[in-house]
Amino acid sequence: MSQKKITVAVVGCGSRGNAYASSIKLMPEKFEIVACSDIIPDKMERFAAEYGVPAEGCYPSAEVLLEQEKLADVLFICTMDRQHYGHAIPALKKGYHLVLEKPASTDPKECMEIARVANENDRHVVVCHVLRYTPYFRKVKEIVDSGVLGKVYNIMANEGVTYWHQAHSFVRGNWRNSDETCPMIMQKCCHDMDIFLWITGKHCKAISSFGALSHFKRECAPEGSPERCTEECPAYATCPYSIERYLHHAKNGCFGWPLDVVSPATNYEDFRRDLLAGPYGRCAYKCDNNVVDHQVVNVLFEDDLTLTFNMCAFTNEHTGRGLHIMGTMGDLVSNLDDNKIKLTHFRQGIEEVEYIDYSAETDQFGHGGGDYVLVSDLYDLLTGNMPNSVTSINDSVESHIMCLAAEKSRVAGGELVRIEDYVKTL
Ligand SMILES: NC(=O)c1ccc[n+]([C@@H]2O[C@H](COP(=O)([O-])OP(=O)(O)OC[C@H]3O[C@@H](n4cnc5c(N)ncnc54)[C@H](O)[C@@H]3O)[C@@H](O)[C@H]2O)c1
């Protein structure tokens, strides 16, 4: 008996749209992409060619796609942060289930409204908290749920952004300015807050935060540096944030992420031309960025559970997401980028827990295989083999509220924000 195929439409054929489509392509018996849209025709055409979307399924914008009769079972919303709400509400009313990129919205009231409209129309909204789908975090949760750590009272966690990733995304790139998108703690770490809520199974009661944009600003620029990053700059050879890194990869023929965000070119000369002319060719100290480059967050959960969280730009690429979960019977030390979890039972000693499911299939899609598993779970959800999504909009809202509360605290110099009071102000 042949399987039911789930039909898919994708709005936003950028990095994320392509990431999910790559996973979908590996499951041709389960999914078919029948429609797509992007306001950049080149991107849409390449997407359509790569994933076999027919010409009549290609639309010049999400808005035009949403004017049509319902085209597919599920719509992947992979446009930019502030567009999600405007695309989600009409799509739900048309009857689409949604896979919705995070942040679901930069305004928690809009997140709640998406949840309300989804429930009213009996539609699933899967928010792309991809970490919940990784074998790594699933194993961490399994260990905590098993009770071997005893009662967990403290978590120490860090998000090492990586020095060049900060310069790419949060200084020169898409998420550099919170007036256009959202605060960095929301953009980068609503995932982390979501994971803490999920792993602990507890609600957040209060939060405080410090942080600043301390380095990527004009007064820190190397002496004599020009507005754009060029070899003429006296610091070109030593600056970790120079464009040399992009050019090095392009010379070696590597045009995948993040180079594909800079330019669609797949040859060195065209890539260099686009880089030098565009926003990613600016001096990293002379951009219109305003998001932080380091931030700490203190969280109080129910039952006295405390968390310290540290997001920082100035890390090497192997720092990743680190986690130390401390319980009364043992502790757990791990990192998303490793393939082992160090579990210490205070009486019995150390155990190394292997969890990896880094099969060639999943690993190539990043996020520790999370993107692939999200798509795979979606099939089970939409064919009735899974009652609820593990990252439903209803569950996602609290992580967004935590991030915005942290930002409120940071902006107010670290003042305590009680979630109960904060929610009343929304
Ligand atoms: N889940 C995750 O871990 C994760 C990781 C990175 C980014 N994101 C989120 O995913 C979203 C997309 O990020 P990205 O990195 O793919 O960005 P991107 O810029 O690569 O892709 C966005 C695409 O949307 C297109 N677009 C803009 N307006 C449109 C419209 N009206 N109709 C159709 N297409 C339109 C753009 O042209 C672009 O191609 C963002 O909200 C981002 O915060 C999530």
The ligand as a Gaussian input file, in Angstrom:
#p B3LYP/6-31G(d) Opt

LIG

0 1
 N       15.578000      27.442000      13.717000
 C       16.789000      27.935000      13.680000
 O       17.693000      27.415000      14.308000
 C       17.092000      29.143000      12.870000
 C       18.395000      29.412000      12.457000
 C       18.611000      30.550000      11.690000
 C       17.556000      31.374000      11.370000
 N       16.304000      31.124000      11.820000
 C       15.162000      31.977000      11.482000
 O       14.700000      31.606000      10.185000
 C       14.171000      32.756000       9.505000
 C       14.838000      32.863000       8.128000
 O       16.234000      33.004000       8.307000
 P       17.247000      32.693000       7.095000
 O       18.595000      32.569000       7.709000
 O       16.730000      31.576000       6.266000
 O       17.154000      34.072000       6.309000
 P       17.353000      34.285000       4.749000
 O       17.519000      35.735000       4.540000
 O       18.411000      33.357000       4.244000
 O       15.956000      33.805000       4.136000
 C       14.778000      34.568000       4.218000
 C       14.180000      34.582000       2.830000
 O       12.893000      35.184000       2.857000
 C       12.741000      35.887000       1.644000
 N       11.614000      36.804000       1.756000
 C       11.586000      38.033000       2.349000
 N       10.361000      38.582000       2.247000
 C        9.592000      37.664000       1.600000
 C        8.229000      37.646000       1.202000
 N        7.417000      38.679000       1.463000
 N        7.782000      36.571000       0.554000
 C        8.609000      35.532000       0.265000
 N        9.904000      35.486000       0.613000
 C       10.386000      36.548000       1.287000
 C       14.082000      36.548000       1.449000
 O       14.279000      37.011000       0.138000
 C       15.014000      35.428000       1.842000
 O       15.375000      34.627000       0.743000
 C       14.433000      33.948000      10.406000
 O       13.279000      34.294000      11.103000
 C       15.490000      33.444000      11.373000
 O       15.411000      34.073000      12.625000
 C       16.066000      30.022000      12.549000

